[in-house]
Amino acid sequence: MSNSWPERATFWHDKRVIVTGGSGFLGSFVVDKLRTCGAAEVIVPRSADYDLRNIEAIRQLFADAHQSQAVGYKSPVYVIHLAAHVGGIGANRAKPAEFFYDNLMMSVPLMHEAWRTGVAKFVAIGTVCAYPKFTPTPFHEDDLWNGYPEETNAPYGLAKKMMLVQSQTYREQYGWNSIFLLPVNLYGPRDNFDLETSHVIPALIRKCLEAKARGDAEIVAWGDGSPTREFLYVEDAAEGIILASERYNASDPVNIGSSFEVSIRELLETIARLTGFEGRIVWDTSKPNGQPRRKLDVSRAKERFGFVSRTPFKDGLQRTIDWYSTNGMARGEPPIGR
């Protein structure tokens, strides 16, 4: 680990940080960490106040942030851009145009206005969906442009990948400090458990818990269970973003992952076991599998800013199940099929 890296104890004390999407799943953990680190101010713009698809709302956000700085004290402004229109395979298939437009328009103008108004550093959060469908595993950052993304996720993935192009060109032309991170699929407490828009882990946890509560004999899962995925616990992802914000100052893309690969079949069997669901698992092969494999090469993150994931997969799953059992089902969310 490089001795030239800044000390966290003092790094954030003069920084004011805008965290778009800061009230969301990953964003809430990033905000918690920033406050624990002693950031001078953490600004979480609400979509009701600043619709980031609207250029005037973006300009107002930066005007408000810089005005606040001028009134109080001079300090660097950072942006950690987490806001996104996200969802699982079903949502991406149903609304590909919305996923493309919303993610492009809340990212590219935001980065441009950040540069124009003198933001000190922009941390762009991309997506593993930006990788080509048949990327050699483990996915290495140099393979990002070697093919078209998996079809169901392509509009979303390509919209987010434009921030990489923007980051590199703005550094080249303007010498501006922006970075681009590629988190793998995330999971953990506070995730979205709405079956219409959720990703695979929260969807399967909810299915298993509610099937167990109803005494169902079986549950139905999409595809054939053969695709593999890598998952990263959300608190580890937040730590990776904070480390990169502190230590990394280049526009080469960087994967953020756990390097742990598991098949969807094994994932569901593990979740069923941890939730206590003992019924049959039926695979609906009329539904898409999605990308065949996802596993990242995470060596660049370790080399460039010292990030290594810490949470064992089964421990993270258990914490996620426990959280939903307490905070989701206990709130009386409508059970599936009722």
Residue pairs with C-beta under 8 A, 6 or more apart in sequence:
1 306
2 247
2 306
5 246
5 247
5 305
5 306
6 246
6 247
8 37
8 242
8 246
9 38
11 37
11 246
12 34
12 37
12 38
12 39
12 40
12 246
13 38
13 39
13 40
14 40
14 75
14 76
15 39
15 40
15 75
15 76
15 77
15 78
16 39
16 40
16 41
16 42
16 43
16 65
16 68
16 69
16 75
16 76
16 77
16 78
17 34
17 39
17 41
17 42
17 43
17 77
17 78
17 79
17 80
18 43
18 45
18 61
18 65
18 77
18 78
18 79
18 80
19 27
19 30
19 31
19 34
19 42
19 43
19 44
19 80
19 82
20 27
20 45
20 52
20 79
20 80
20 81
20 82
20 83
20 106
20 110
21 27
21 81
21 82
21 83
21 84
22 28
22 30
22 31
22 42
22 43
22 44
22 45
22 82
23 31
23 44
23 46
24 82
24 83
25 186
25 188
25 190
25 191
25 192
25 234
26 82
26 125
26 183
26 186
26 234
26 237
26 238
26 241
27 44
27 82
27 83
28 190
29 188
29 190
29 234
29 235
29 237
29 238
30 80
30 82
30 238
30 241
30 242
31 42
31 44
32 238
33 238
33 239
33 242
34 42
34 242
35 42
37 242
40 73
40 75
41 68
43 65
43 68
45 52
45 61
47 83
49 57
50 57
50 58
50 60
50 61
51 57
52 58
52 61
52 83
52 105
52 106
52 110
53 101
53 102
53 105
53 106
55 109
55 113
58 109
58 110
58 113
59 113
62 113
62 114
62 117
62 119
63 117
65 77
66 77
66 117
66 118
69 75
69 77
76 120
76 121
77 118
77 119
77 120
78 119
78 120
78 121
78 122
78 123
78 245
79 110
79 114
79 119
79 121
79 122
79 123
80 123
80 125
80 241
80 245
81 107
81 110
81 111
81 122
81 123
81 124
81 125
81 163
82 125
83 106
84 103
84 106
84 125
84 127
84 160
85 98
85 99
85 102
85 103
85 106
85 156
86 156
86 197
86 199
87 95
87 99
87 196
87 197
87 198
87 199
88 197
88 198
88 199
88 200
88 203
89 152
89 153
89 222
89 288
89 290
90 196
91 99
91 196
91 197
92 99
92 152
92 153
92 155
92 156
93 152
93 288
96 154
96 155
96 156
97 155
99 155
99 156
99 159
100 155
100 156
100 158
100 159
101 159
102 159
103 156
103 159
103 160
104 159
104 162
107 124
107 159
107 160
107 162
107 163
108 162
108 163
108 166
111 122
111 124
111 163
111 166
111 167
111 170
111 178
112 166
114 122
114 178
115 122
115 170
115 174
115 176
115 178
120 177
121 177
121 178
121 179
121 245
121 249
122 167
122 176
122 177
122 178
122 179
123 178
123 179
123 181
123 241
123 244
123 245
124 163
124 164
124 166
124 167
124 178
124 179
124 180
124 181
125 181
125 183
125 241
126 160
126 161
126 163
126 164
126 180
126 181
126 182
126 183
126 253
127 153
127 156
127 157
127 160
127 182
127 183
128 139
128 182
128 183
128 184
128 185
128 230
128 255
128 257
128 294
128 296
129 149
129 150
129 153
129 154
129 156
129 157
129 160
129 291
130 144
130 149
130 157
130 158
130 160
130 161
130 164
130 182
131 139
131 143
131 144
131 149
131 157
131 182
131 291
131 294
132 143
132 144
132 145
132 146
132 147
132 148
132 149
133 147
133 148
133 149
133 150
133 151
133 291
133 292
134 147
134 292
135 143
135 146
135 147
136 143
137 261
137 293
137 294
137 295
138 259
138 295
138 296
138 297
138 298
139 255
139 294
139 295
139 296
139 297
140 255
140 297
141 182
141 252
141 253
141 254
141 255
141 297
141 300
144 161
144 164
144 253
148 154
149 157
149 158
150 157
150 290
150 291
152 288
152 290
153 290
153 291
163 180
164 180
164 251
164 253
166 178
167 178
167 179
167 180
167 251
168 251
170 176
170 178
171 177
171 178
171 250
171 251
177 249
178 251
179 244
179 245
179 248
179 249
179 250
179 251
179 254
180 251
180 253
180 254
181 240
181 241
181 244
181 253
181 254
181 255
181 256
182 253
182 254
182 255
182 256
182 296
183 232
183 237
183 240
183 241
183 256
183 257
184 229
184 230
184 231
184 232
184 255
184 256
184 257
184 258
184 294
184 296
185 199
185 200
185 201
185 229
185 230
185 231
185 232
185 294
186 199
186 231
186 232
186 233
186 234
186 237
187 199
187 201
187 202
187 231
187 232
187 233
187 234
187 316
187 317
187 320
188 233
188 234
188 235
188 316
188 319
188 320
188 323
189 234
189 319
189 320
189 323
189 324
189 327
190 234
190 323
191 198
191 199
191 201
191 202
191 234
191 320
191 324
192 198
192 199
192 202
193 202
193 203
193 205
193 206
193 324
193 328
193 333
195 203
195 206
195 207
195 336
198 206
200 229
200 264
200 267
201 231
201 267
201 271
201 317
201 320
202 320
202 324
204 221
204 267
204 268
204 271
205 271
205 275
205 317
205 320
205 321
205 324
206 324
206 328
206 336
207 219
207 221
207 336
208 219
208 268
208 271
208 272
208 275
208 277
209 275
209 277
209 321
209 324
209 325
209 329
210 329
210 335
210 336
211 218
211 219
211 277
211 279
211 336
212 275
212 276
212 277
212 278
212 279
213 329
213 335
214 335
216 279
217 279
217 280
218 279
218 280
218 281
218 282
219 272
219 277
219 279
219 280
219 281
219 282
220 282
220 283
220 284
221 264
221 268
221 281
221 282
221 283
221 284
222 283
222 284
222 287
222 288
222 289
223 264
223 283
223 284
223 285
223 287
223 288
223 289
223 290
224 265
224 283
224 285
224 289
225 263
225 264
225 265
225 268
225 283
226 263
226 264
226 265
226 289
226 292
227 263
227 264
227 289
227 290
227 291
227 292
227 293
227 294
228 261
228 262
228 263
228 264
228 292
228 293
228 294
228 295
229 261
229 262
229 263
229 264
229 267
229 294
230 257
230 258
230 259
230 260
230 261
230 262
230 294
230 295
230 296
231 258
231 260
231 262
231 313
231 316
232 240
232 256
232 257
232 258
232 309
233 258
233 309
233 311
233 313
233 316
233 319
235 311
236 258
236 309
236 310
236 311
237 256
239 307
239 310
240 256
240 301
240 307
240 309
241 256
243 305
243 306
243 307
244 254
244 256
244 301
244 304
244 305
244 307
246 305
247 304
247 305
247 306
248 254
248 304
248 305
250 304
252 300
252 304
254 300
254 301
254 304
254 305
255 296
255 297
255 298
255 300
255 301
256 296
256 298
256 301
256 307
257 295
257 296
257 298
257 301
257 309
258 298
258 309
258 311
258 313
259 295
259 296
259 298
259 309
260 309
260 313
261 293
261 294
261 295
262 270
262 313
264 289
265 283
268 281
269 281
270 314
270 317
271 277
271 317
271 321
272 278
272 281
274 314
274 317
274 318
274 321
275 321
298 307
298 308
298 309
301 307
301 308
302 308
